[in-house]
Amino acid sequence: MFRPTPLATAAVAAAAALPGAADTLDLDLVADDGSRFIEYFSGVFAELGQPRPDGSGGVASGADAFFDLSAESAAFQADPFGNEATAHAVPPFGGPATVFDNGRAFSASYTLDYDDSGLAGGTGVASVTGLALDFTRDVAGGTDATIFASDYTTTVSGVVGTATFVQGEAASVAVEAQVALQFPGSTPLSGTFRLTGDRFALAVDDSLETGFGSARYVWDLTGSVANVPEPASAALLAAGGLLLGARRRRA
């Protein structure tokens, strides 16, 4: 039987104590106007950039809330007294609901893990190894936006993709993952989350059974990742990184 020598044991212990190759990138998500949450059980929807008219439905000036899905074509007309979509909107608990809790600028609840072992001087392409997402903090969480009157969890699986870095700065990302959004005591609602360049998209359209029948929910969100440059800027950053690398090699 092989028995490790004290020297070998010490070497293994030292290697285990070395910093790992994993690193984390915060994702500063900024949602687009037009992003939607739809609650079909109550027949209502909310859309970023389209707050309820001032003074209608008990909603504070400029706050987002629900519109009646069956009167969607009239949802954004200016006159709250003639607006069928606001007059007849019935949110889950019969009162005003804040759907996008932080507006367009999402909370600090989103990160990307990557393997930085292949980056030379902070420049190169890294494999993405994980995502942490928590949409309940920003969309339809809390006690007033769904019939569950609760936050929900976001579970991520099947993460595949890469992140490109130049001198330690994220230049672009290309990631896809499966997500499951789950309210307490219910079955998960399945969908996908994507990062492409400096853009993100969450697409969930799924139903679950409740004690009151089937309930369909939709998260249709798009937006930008503020701390990842736009494609044109990323190209310039990458070109600058390549030029710097060439100069270093010649030196």
Backbone as CSV, one residue per row, in Angstrom:
resi,resn,N_x,N_y,N_z,CA_x,CA_y,CA_z,C_x,C_y,C_z
1,MET,0.852,-1.209,0.000,0.000,0.000,0.000,0.874,1.239,0.000
2,PHE,0.494,2.217,-0.853,1.253,3.465,-0.910,0.938,4.305,0.318
3,ARG,2.001,4.820,0.972,1.834,5.698,2.117,2.533,7.017,1.811
4,PRO,1.815,8.131,1.837,2.449,9.409,1.515,3.498,9.774,2.545
5,THR,4.592,10.303,2.027,5.649,10.767,2.914,5.234,12.086,3.542
6,PRO,5.855,12.468,4.671,5.542,13.775,5.269,5.728,14.919,4.289
7,LEU,6.750,14.816,3.402,6.996,15.879,2.438,5.855,15.971,1.443
8,ALA,5.377,14.802,0.972,4.275,14.790,0.015,3.005,15.317,0.655
9,THR,2.767,14.930,1.900,1.573,15.410,2.600,1.597,16.918,2.748
10,ALA,2.780,17.448,3.071,2.918,18.897,3.218,2.697,19.604,1.892
11,ALA,3.162,18.997,0.800,3.003,19.598,-0.517,1.526,19.663,-0.907
12,VAL,0.794,18.569,-0.623,-0.633,18.553,-0.934,-1.367,19.605,-0.123
13,ALA,-1.030,19.713,1.159,-1.667,20.709,2.022,-1.388,22.116,1.536
14,ALA,-0.146,22.352,1.096,0.215,23.681,0.608,-0.540,24.010,-0.660
15,ALA,-0.689,23.030,-1.563,-1.417,23.259,-2.810,-2.880,23.564,-2.535
16,ALA,-3.457,22.847,-1.551,-4.854,23.092,-1.220,-5.062,24.476,-0.654
17,ALA,-4.009,25.022,-0.026,-4.128,26.338,0.590,-3.943,27.467,-0.400
18,LEU,-3.430,27.147,-1.628,-3.227,28.192,-2.625,-4.552,28.746,-3.098
19,PRO,-4.579,30.018,-3.512,-5.827,30.596,-4.026,-6.322,29.816,-5.231
20,GLY,-7.632,29.614,-5.327,-8.199,28.892,-6.454,-8.238,29.736,-7.701
21,ALA,-8.647,29.094,-8.812,-8.704,29.806,-10.087,-10.017,30.541,-10.271
22,ALA,-10.954,30.342,-9.352,-12.270,30.954,-9.504,-12.253,32.420,-9.107
23,ASP,-13.062,33.197,-9.817,-13.235,34.608,-9.477,-14.690,34.979,-9.761
24,THR,-15.107,36.142,-9.298,-16.503,36.547,-9.398,-16.614,37.931,-10.009
25,LEU,-17.566,38.079,-10.918,-17.867,39.366,-11.530,-19.274,39.793,-11.110
26,ASP,-19.389,40.957,-10.484,-20.713,41.504,-10.182,-21.400,41.908,-11.483
27,LEU,-22.703,41.675,-11.545,-23.481,42.046,-12.727,-24.417,43.186,-12.351
28,ASP,-24.160,44.367,-12.897,-25.000,45.536,-12.627,-26.096,45.600,-13.687
29,LEU,-27.230,44.979,-13.388,-28.310,44.875,-14.368,-29.183,46.130,-14.371
30,VAL,-29.438,46.646,-15.575,-30.323,47.796,-15.758,-31.383,47.383,-16.777
31,ALA,-32.622,47.238,-16.323,-33.682,46.723,-17.183,-34.161,47.777,-18.177
32,ASP,-34.600,47.311,-19.335,-35.158,48.195,-20.359,-36.585,48.599,-20.003
33,ASP,-36.964,49.824,-20.376,-38.377,50.152,-20.429,-39.049,49.180,-21.399
34,GLY,-40.222,48.747,-21.060,-40.911,47.742,-21.869,-40.814,46.344,-21.287
35,SER,-39.914,46.136,-20.325,-39.857,44.847,-19.641,-41.160,44.632,-18.877
36,ARG,-41.636,43.386,-18.855,-42.954,43.117,-18.290,-42.972,41.969,-17.288
37,PHE,-43.902,42.073,-16.349,-44.327,40.952,-15.512,-45.821,40.808,-15.716
38,ILE,-46.269,39.578,-16.027,-47.681,39.330,-16.301,-48.201,38.272,-15.331
39,GLU,-49.324,38.588,-14.699,-49.963,37.712,-13.723,-51.326,37.328,-14.279
40,TYR,-51.367,36.208,-15.020,-52.592,35.837,-15.727,-53.705,35.400,-14.791
41,PHE,-53.370,34.905,-13.612,-54.410,34.457,-12.689,-55.371,35.598,-12.365
42,SER,-54.798,36.801,-12.170,-55.630,37.983,-11.897,-55.909,38.802,-13.151
43,GLY,-55.282,38.420,-14.272,-55.520,39.126,-15.526,-54.902,40.509,-15.573
44,VAL,-53.678,40.650,-15.004,-53.033,41.958,-14.937,-51.576,41.861,-15.387
45,PHE,-51.011,43.032,-15.747,-49.603,43.098,-16.105,-49.031,44.431,-15.656
46,ALA,-47.711,44.473,-15.496,-46.995,45.711,-15.210,-45.851,45.831,-16.193
47,GLU,-45.553,47.068,-16.588,-44.512,47.310,-17.586,-43.614,48.452,-17.139
48,LEU,-42.306,48.207,-17.175,-41.356,49.265,-16.844,-41.490,50.425,-17.818
49,GLY,-41.450,51.633,-17.295,-41.578,52.821,-18.131,-43.007,53.259,-18.337
50,GLN,-43.946,52.493,-17.770,-45.376,52.834,-17.915,-46.038,52.796,-16.541
51,PRO,-45.776,53.800,-15.700,-46.429,53.846,-14.389,-47.911,54.135,-14.530
52,ARG,-48.654,53.746,-13.521,-50.078,54.074,-13.519,-50.246,55.585,-13.484
53,PRO,-51.294,56.119,-14.145,-51.515,57.567,-14.109,-51.627,58.076,-12.679
54,ASP,-51.137,59.266,-12.442,-51.124,59.838,-11.101,-52.512,59.787,-10.467
55,GLY,-52.575,59.308,-9.262,-53.816,59.327,-8.500,-54.791,58.228,-8.837
56,SER,-54.446,57.301,-9.725,-55.391,56.242,-10.067,-55.085,54.983,-9.275
57,GLY,-56.112,54.356,-8.791,-55.950,53.075,-8.119,-55.163,53.132,-6.834
58,GLY,-55.026,54.310,-6.235,-54.294,54.420,-4.989,-52.795,54.337,-5.141
59,VAL,-52.299,54.450,-6.361,-50.866,54.346,-6.611,-50.228,55.725,-6.500
60,ALA,-49.084,55.802,-5.831,-48.389,57.080,-5.696,-47.944,57.589,-7.059
61,SER,-47.765,58.900,-7.142,-47.354,59.534,-8.388,-46.081,58.894,-8.928
62,GLY,-46.119,58.437,-10.168,-44.946,57.885,-10.837,-44.619,56.449,-10.499
63,ALA,-45.412,55.803,-9.635,-45.117,54.420,-9.253,-45.653,53.455,-10.303
64,ASP,-45.005,52.307,-10.423,-45.522,51.292,-11.334,-46.573,50.461,-10.600
65,ALA,-47.465,49.881,-11.350,-48.498,49.011,-10.780,-49.145,48.250,-11.926
66,PHE,-50.233,47.559,-11.614,-50.850,46.694,-12.602,-51.843,47.423,-13.502
67,PHE,-51.916,46.911,-14.755,-52.949,47.289,-15.706,-53.756,46.038,-16.035
68,ASP,-54.989,46.255,-16.501,-55.870,45.156,-16.878,-55.411,44.581,-18.218
69,LEU,-55.102,43.293,-18.233,-54.602,42.662,-19.449,-55.657,42.634,-20.546
70,SER,-56.929,42.529,-20.187,-57.982,42.462,-21.202,-58.225,43.808,-21.876
71,ALA,-57.731,44.893,-21.255,-57.865,46.232,-21.853,-56.489,46.787,-22.186
72,GLU,-55.582,45.898,-22.594,-54.190,46.285,-22.824,-54.055,47.404,-23.847
73,SER,-54.900,47.405,-24.865,-54.777,48.421,-25.920,-55.022,49.821,-25.396
74,ALA,-55.728,49.942,-24.267,-56.011,51.260,-23.687,-55.150,51.547,-22.464
75,ALA,-54.184,50.686,-22.209,-53.475,50.735,-20.926,-52.754,52.047,-20.687
76,PHE,-52.159,52.633,-21.714,-51.252,53.750,-21.483,-51.812,55.093,-21.930
77,GLN,-53.136,55.186,-22.075,-53.716,56.485,-22.399,-53.607,57.401,-21.188
78,ALA,-53.568,58.685,-21.439,-53.206,59.639,-20.388,-54.308,59.850,-19.353
79,ASP,-55.567,59.776,-19.737,-56.660,60.137,-18.842,-57.007,58.972,-17.914
80,PRO,-56.674,59.059,-16.626,-56.951,57.933,-15.733,-58.433,57.661,-15.557
81,PHE,-59.270,58.681,-15.762,-60.706,58.489,-15.551,-61.364,57.787,-16.733
82,GLY,-60.717,57.860,-17.894,-61.265,57.172,-19.049,-60.471,55.940,-19.429
83,ASN,-59.569,55.557,-18.576,-58.669,54.451,-18.890,-59.242,53.147,-18.353
84,GLU,-59.781,52.334,-19.257,-60.387,51.081,-18.836,-59.363,50.147,-18.184
85,ALA,-58.107,50.206,-18.647,-57.092,49.285,-18.135,-56.763,49.574,-16.676
86,THR,-56.778,50.857,-16.277,-56.512,51.171,-14.872,-57.770,51.056,-14.031
87,ALA,-58.914,51.412,-14.581,-60.146,51.385,-13.804,-60.538,49.971,-13.408
88,HIS,-60.216,48.990,-14.251,-60.675,47.633,-14.002,-59.539,46.678,-13.620
89,ALA,-58.350,47.180,-13.448,-57.255,46.305,-13.048,-57.507,45.775,-11.642
90,VAL,-57.413,44.465,-11.490,-57.630,43.842,-10.186,-56.378,43.066,-9.813
91,PRO,-55.467,43.689,-9.066,-54.262,42.970,-8.650,-54.599,41.872,-7.654
92,PRO,-53.660,41.014,-7.336,-53.952,39.829,-6.528,-54.693,40.105,-5.232
93,PHE,-54.420,41.224,-4.582,-55.070,41.499,-3.307,-55.947,42.746,-3.360
94,GLY,-56.364,43.136,-4.567,-57.359,44.181,-4.709,-56.863,45.591,-4.460
95,GLY,-55.570,45.799,-4.321,-55.033,47.127,-4.066,-53.797,47.385,-4.895
96,PRO,-53.180,48.546,-4.727,-51.988,48.856,-5.514,-50.830,47.927,-5.169
97,ALA,-50.046,47.586,-6.162,-48.900,46.701,-5.953,-47.683,47.308,-6.630
98,THR,-46.570,47.290,-5.940,-45.307,47.698,-6.554,-44.672,46.462,-7.158
99,VAL,-44.474,46.468,-8.462,-43.984,45.282,-9.165,-42.473,45.352,-9.379
100,PHE,-41.985,46.484,-9.881,-40.544,46.661,-10.091,-40.003,47.489,-8.924
101,ASP,-39.588,46.795,-7.875,-39.290,47.442,-6.597,-38.180,48.475,-6.677
102,ASN,-37.228,48.279,-7.576,-36.100,49.196,-7.683,-36.057,49.925,-9.024
103,GLY,-37.171,49.921,-9.738,-37.196,50.571,-11.038,-36.307,49.835,-12.019
104,ARG,-35.611,50.588,-12.863,-34.768,49.974,-13.896,-33.452,49.451,-13.342
105,ALA,-32.886,50.125,-12.328,-31.584,49.732,-11.780,-31.788,48.630,-10.752
106,PHE,-31.478,47.392,-11.127,-31.707,46.259,-10.242,-30.727,46.270,-9.072
107,SER,-31.057,45.508,-8.057,-30.261,45.453,-6.835,-28.947,44.691,-7.063
108,ALA,-28.093,44.701,-6.048,-26.792,44.015,-6.131,-26.972,42.543,-5.786
109,SER,-27.768,41.840,-6.571,-28.108,40.448,-6.269,-27.700,39.490,-7.384
110,TYR,-26.782,39.916,-8.255,-26.471,39.152,-9.447,-24.959,39.084,-9.642
111,THR,-24.425,37.877,-9.720,-22.990,37.693,-9.925,-22.731,36.553,-10.899
112,LEU,-21.548,36.574,-11.472,-21.099,35.560,-12.413,-19.756,35.023,-11.922
113,ASP,-19.621,33.713,-11.811,-18.353,33.075,-11.429,-17.643,32.575,-12.676
114,TYR,-16.325,32.747,-12.706,-15.563,32.298,-13.863,-14.205,31.762,-13.432
115,ASP,-13.606,30.974,-14.325,-12.298,30.379,-14.093,-11.239,31.278,-14.723
116,ASP,-10.443,31.939,-13.879,-9.469,32.901,-14.401,-8.078,32.303,-14.620
117,SER,-7.972,30.961,-14.562,-6.650,30.345,-14.668,-6.023,30.541,-16.040
118,GLY,-6.841,30.757,-17.066,-6.293,30.928,-18.405,-6.054,32.368,-18.809
119,LEU,-6.293,33.303,-17.912,-6.093,34.716,-18.237,-4.640,35.099,-18.023
120,ALA,-4.052,35.718,-19.031,-2.664,36.176,-18.938,-2.660,37.673,-18.707
121,GLY,-2.221,38.077,-17.528,-2.247,39.505,-17.219,-3.644,40.076,-17.201
122,GLY,-4.627,39.236,-16.852,-6.003,39.694,-16.806,-6.681,39.772,-18.150
123,THR,-6.031,39.254,-19.201,-6.590,39.333,-20.553,-6.793,37.929,-21.116
124,GLY,-7.962,37.712,-21.734,-8.260,36.432,-22.341,-9.717,36.070,-22.185
125,VAL,-10.020,34.812,-22.512,-11.388,34.303,-22.437,-11.469,33.290,-21.311
126,ALA,-12.425,33.485,-20.407,-12.579,32.618,-19.242,-13.890,31.854,-19.327
127,SER,-13.861,30.601,-18.889,-15.090,29.808,-18.825,-15.930,30.261,-17.642
128,VAL,-17.217,30.426,-17.883,-18.135,30.787,-16.811,-18.551,29.514,-16.086
129,THR,-18.439,29.509,-14.778,-18.706,28.315,-13.980,-19.987,28.411,-13.156
130,GLY,-20.562,29.590,-13.029,-21.780,29.701,-12.240,-22.402,31.083,-12.310
131,LEU,-23.668,31.145,-11.946,-24.413,32.408,-11.868,-25.189,32.426,-10.557
132,ALA,-25.271,33.583,-9.933,-26.142,33.781,-8.778,-27.133,34.878,-9.137
133,LEU,-28.420,34.550,-9.114,-29.475,35.480,-9.500,-30.546,35.494,-8.412
134,ASP,-31.173,36.643,-8.196,-32.202,36.755,-7.159,-33.243,37.779,-7.597
135,PHE,-34.109,37.382,-8.533,-35.040,38.330,-9.151,-36.161,38.781,-8.218
136,THR,-36.397,38.048,-7.141,-37.475,38.462,-6.240,-37.222,39.821,-5.609
137,ARG,-35.967,40.250,-5.557,-35.641,41.557,-4.988,-36.046,42.710,-5.912
138,ASP,-36.290,42.391,-7.188,-36.494,43.446,-8.173,-37.795,43.351,-8.952
139,VAL,-38.363,42.159,-9.058,-39.568,41.987,-9.874,-40.575,41.103,-9.150
140,ALA,-41.698,41.695,-8.761,-42.850,40.956,-8.241,-42.555,40.143,-6.994
141,GLY,-41.633,40.598,-6.183,-41.413,39.948,-4.904,-42.282,40.574,-3.821
142,GLY,-42.203,40.029,-2.612,-42.938,40.612,-1.496,-44.373,40.136,-1.408
143,THR,-45.206,40.940,-0.768,-46.526,40.464,-0.364,-47.683,40.946,-1.224
144,ASP,-47.431,41.791,-2.239,-48.575,42.401,-2.918,-48.648,42.157,-4.416
145,ALA,-47.715,41.418,-5.004,-47.686,41.302,-6.463,-48.197,39.970,-6.998
146,THR,-48.325,38.948,-6.144,-48.802,37.654,-6.609,-49.762,37.067,-5.579
147,ILE,-50.479,36.034,-5.976,-51.419,35.394,-5.066,-50.708,34.654,-3.945
148,PHE,-49.408,34.436,-4.086,-48.657,33.744,-3.038,-48.262,34.681,-1.896
149,ALA,-48.348,35.981,-2.129,-48.025,36.979,-1.096,-46.677,36.693,-0.455
150,SER,-45.687,36.415,-1.293,-44.389,35.991,-0.773,-43.297,36.265,-1.790
151,ASP,-42.059,36.321,-1.294,-40.911,36.298,-2.192,-40.810,34.921,-2.846
152,TYR,-39.971,34.836,-3.877,-39.708,33.563,-4.537,-38.203,33.370,-4.670
153,THR,-37.793,32.134,-4.875,-36.371,31.835,-5.045,-36.037,31.706,-6.525
154,THR,-34.780,31.947,-6.857,-34.269,31.759,-8.217,-33.173,30.711,-8.181
155,THR,-33.406,29.579,-8.834,-32.418,28.503,-8.908,-31.860,28.448,-10.324
156,VAL,-30.540,28.372,-10.427,-29.854,28.386,-11.729,-29.215,27.025,-11.977
157,SER,-29.307,26.535,-13.212,-28.667,25.274,-13.586,-28.218,25.344,-15.041
158,GLY,-27.360,24.386,-15.418,-26.947,24.269,-16.811,-26.242,25.492,-17.356
159,VAL,-25.375,26.107,-16.547,-24.678,27.326,-16.983,-23.617,26.981,-18.023
160,VAL,-23.687,27.637,-19.170,-22.717,27.428,-20.245,-22.331,28.788,-20.820
161,GLY,-21.009,29.024,-20.984,-20.617,30.263,-21.633,-19.229,30.727,-21.250
162,THR,-18.891,31.916,-21.740,-17.569,32.496,-21.531,-17.686,33.986,-21.214
163,ALA,-16.627,34.490,-20.638,-16.501,35.930,-20.404,-15.131,36.370,-20.900
164,THR,-15.100,37.452,-21.646,-13.851,37.976,-22.201,-13.383,39.154,-21.354
165,PHE,-12.093,39.118,-20.980,-11.518,40.167,-20.148,-10.321,40.802,-20.851
166,VAL,-10.141,42.081,-20.644,-8.975,42.808,-21.130,-8.397,43.586,-19.959
167,GLN,-7.190,43.205,-19.578,-6.506,43.848,-18.459,-7.373,43.876,-17.205
168,GLY,-8.043,42.755,-16.947,-8.840,42.620,-15.742,-10.234,43.186,-15.818
169,GLU,-10.594,43.827,-16.934,-11.920,44.407,-17.089,-12.763,43.536,-18.019
170,ALA,-14.016,43.312,-17.636,-14.919,42.535,-18.478,-15.201,43.285,-19.765
171,ALA,-14.969,42.625,-20.905,-15.212,43.237,-22.204,-16.502,42.736,-22.836
172,SER,-16.856,41.469,-22.612,-18.117,40.927,-23.122,-18.382,39.594,-22.438
173,VAL,-19.645,39.182,-22.477,-20.032,37.892,-21.921,-20.966,37.193,-22.897
174,ALA,-20.936,35.867,-22.863,-21.840,35.057,-23.682,-22.215,33.846,-22.844
175,VAL,-23.365,33.915,-22.191,-23.751,32.900,-21.210,-25.232,32.557,-21.383
176,GLU,-25.553,31.291,-21.198,-26.942,30.860,-21.167,-27.127,29.895,-20.008
177,ALA,-28.267,29.970,-19.335,-28.549,29.087,-18.209,-30.047,28.854,-18.094
178,GLN,-30.394,27.752,-17.459,-31.783,27.474,-17.122,-32.084,28.070,-15.744
179,VAL,-33.265,28.635,-15.582,-33.659,29.172,-14.288,-34.999,28.581,-13.872
180,ALA,-35.180,28.485,-12.557,-36.452,28.050,-11.990,-36.833,29.031,-10.894
181,LEU,-37.980,29.668,-11.051,-38.492,30.612,-10.072,-39.576,29.891,-9.271
182,GLN,-39.455,29.923,-7.946,-40.354,29.093,-7.133,-40.868,29.836,-5.908
183,PHE,-42.188,29.895,-5.793,-42.841,30.426,-4.605,-42.932,29.319,-3.551
184,PRO,-42.996,29.680,-2.284,-43.063,28.652,-1.234,-44.248,27.705,-1.430
185,GLY,-43.971,26.408,-1.333,-45.018,25.407,-1.424,-45.561,25.164,-2.809
186,SER,-44.902,25.699,-3.843,-45.393,25.534,-5.211,-44.354,24.839,-6.071
187,THR,-44.748,24.468,-7.285,-43.800,23.891,-8.234,-43.035,25.018,-8.940
188,PRO,-41.812,24.745,-9.402,-41.011,25.797,-10.048,-41.590,26.235,-11.384
189,LEU,-41.333,27.498,-11.720,-41.666,28.058,-13.018,-40.369,28.165,-13.808
190,SER,-40.305,27.498,-14.964,-39.042,27.337,-15.676,-38.873,28.340,-16.804
191,GLY,-37.589,28.679,-17.065,-37.276,29.580,-18.163,-35.786,29.645,-18.402
192,THR,-35.345,30.701,-19.086,-33.931,30.851,-19.430,-33.437,32.248,-19.068
193,PHE,-32.142,32.319,-18.803,-31.462,33.594,-18.593,-30.262,33.622,-19.518
194,ARG,-30.093,34.748,-20.242,-29.000,34.873,-21.188,-28.239,36.178,-20.974
195,LEU,-26.936,36.098,-21.178,-26.074,37.274,-21.246,-25.392,37.240,-22.607
196,THR,-25.542,38.312,-23.370,-24.954,38.387,-24.707,-24.317,39.751,-24.881
197,GLY,-22.973,39.784,-24.963,-22.288,41.066,-25.058,-22.468,41.850,-23.777
198,ASP,-23.187,42.964,-23.865,-23.490,43.754,-22.664,-24.982,43.726,-22.358
199,ARG,-25.702,42.694,-22.833,-27.151,42.614,-22.692,-27.549,41.380,-21.873
200,PHE,-28.707,41.488,-21.193,-29.265,40.333,-20.502,-30.722,40.157,-20.896
201,ALA,-31.212,38.931,-20.715,-32.622,38.644,-20.979,-33.078,37.519,-20.057
202,LEU,-34.212,37.733,-19.399,-34.869,36.689,-18.617,-36.194,36.382,-19.294
203,ALA,-36.414,35.113,-19.624,-37.655,34.696,-20.282,-38.244,33.514,-19.521
204,VAL,-39.315,33.779,-18.793,-40.036,32.729,-18.062,-41.512,32.857,-18.424
205,ASP,-42.098,31.784,-18.918,-43.533,31.739,-19.235,-43.997,30.336,-18.885
206,ASP,-44.586,30.198,-17.693,-44.897,28.864,-17.189,-46.112,28.951,-16.257
207,SER,-46.703,27.799,-16.010,-47.902,27.741,-15.172,-47.703,26.732,-14.050
208,LEU,-48.472,26.923,-12.998,-48.482,25.981,-11.882,-49.902,25.869,-11.347
209,GLU,-50.131,24.789,-10.618,-51.449,24.568,-10.043,-51.511,25.134,-8.633
210,THR,-52.600,25.804,-8.331,-52.838,26.331,-6.995,-54.160,25.766,-6.482
211,GLY,-54.498,26.082,-5.255,-55.780,25.650,-4.717,-56.965,26.313,-5.386
212,PHE,-56.668,27.330,-6.218,-57.727,28.063,-6.917,-57.696,27.813,-8.422
213,GLY,-56.900,26.832,-8.853,-56.787,26.546,-10.275,-55.394,26.850,-10.790
214,SER,-55.262,26.813,-12.108,-53.963,27.036,-12.745,-53.612,28.525,-12.738
215,ALA,-52.347,28.811,-12.508,-51.862,30.199,-12.501,-50.660,30.302,-13.430
216,ARG,-50.779,31.180,-14.423,-49.694,31.380,-15.387,-48.970,32.684,-15.067
217,TYR,-47.641,32.617,-15.084,-46.822,33.793,-14.795,-45.788,33.981,-15.896
218,VAL,-45.511,35.244,-16.210,-44.523,35.572,-17.237,-43.581,36.657,-16.705
219,TRP,-42.291,36.384,-16.799,-41.255,37.407,-16.627,-40.614,37.600,-17.993
220,ASP,-40.791,38.757,-18.590,-40.232,39.057,-19.916,-39.359,40.299,-19.763
221,LEU,-38.103,40.075,-19.399,-37.212,41.170,-19.042,-36.004,41.207,-19.972
222,THR,-35.644,42.407,-20.415,-34.398,42.618,-21.137,-33.716,43.850,-20.549
223,GLY,-32.423,43.970,-20.839,-31.710,45.139,-20.346,-30.223,45.039,-20.595
224,SER,-29.488,45.939,-19.988,-28.039,45.996,-20.177,-27.319,45.611,-18.895
225,VAL,-26.050,45.242,-19.062,-25.167,44.997,-17.920,-24.246,46.206,-17.851
226,ALA,-24.512,47.094,-16.906,-23.883,48.421,-16.912,-22.371,48.368,-16.784
227,ASN,-21.839,47.354,-16.112,-20.387,47.286,-15.922,-19.679,46.468,-17.004
228,VAL,-20.391,46.131,-18.085,-19.780,45.532,-19.267,-19.965,46.518,-20.413
229,PRO,-18.901,46.894,-21.119,-19.023,47.940,-22.143,-19.867,47.500,-23.326
230,GLU,-20.408,48.496,-24.048,-21.129,48.218,-25.278,-20.169,47.604,-26.292
231,PRO,-20.704,46.867,-27.295,-19.830,46.155,-28.238,-18.749,47.018,-28.869
232,ALA,-19.070,48.250,-29.296,-18.057,49.102,-29.937,-16.950,49.442,-28.951
233,SER,-17.316,49.757,-27.731,-16.315,50.070,-26.710,-15.496,48.838,-26.368
234,ALA,-16.169,47.681,-26.329,-15.453,46.444,-26.034,-14.417,46.140,-27.106
235,ALA,-14.773,46.402,-28.367,-13.824,46.162,-29.454,-12.595,47.048,-29.314
236,LEU,-12.798,48.315,-28.966,-11.666,49.221,-28.764,-10.813,48.777,-27.584
237,LEU,-11.487,48.326,-26.516,-10.758,47.852,-25.342,-9.927,46.626,-25.690
238,ALA,-10.520,45.705,-26.452,-9.800,44.497,-26.848,-8.617,44.836,-27.743
239,ALA,-8.823,45.758,-28.682,-7.729,46.166,-29.565,-6.587,46.783,-28.767
240,GLY,-6.942,47.591,-27.773,-5.925,48.187,-26.925,-5.170,47.149,-26.133
241,GLY,-5.894,46.109,-25.669,-5.239,45.046,-24.928,-4.294,44.241,-25.790
242,LEU,-4.700,43.965,-27.039,-3.827,43.235,-27.953,-2.579,44.037,-28.278
243,LEU,-2.747,45.356,-28.483,-1.609,46.216,-28.784,-0.630,46.244,-27.620
244,LEU,-1.183,46.341,-26.403,-0.321,46.358,-25.230,0.429,45.043,-25.097
245,GLY,-0.285,43.925,-25.373,0.364,42.630,-25.286,1.482,42.500,-26.306
246,ALA,1.274,43.004,-27.524,2.306,42.943,-28.549,3.531,43.758,-28.141
247,ARG,3.294,44.939,-27.584,4.399,45.771,-27.134,5.205,45.080,-26.042
248,ARG,4.485,44.409,-25.118,5.184,43.712,-24.051,6.024,42.568,-24.585
249,ARG,5.489,41.844,-25.605,6.243,40.729,-26.176,7.506,41.222,-26.879
250,ARG,7.376,42.366,-27.599,8.545,42.894,-28.286,9.599,43.382,-27.289
251,ALA,9.107,43.889,-26.138,10.053,44.351,-25.121,10.806,43.171,-24.532
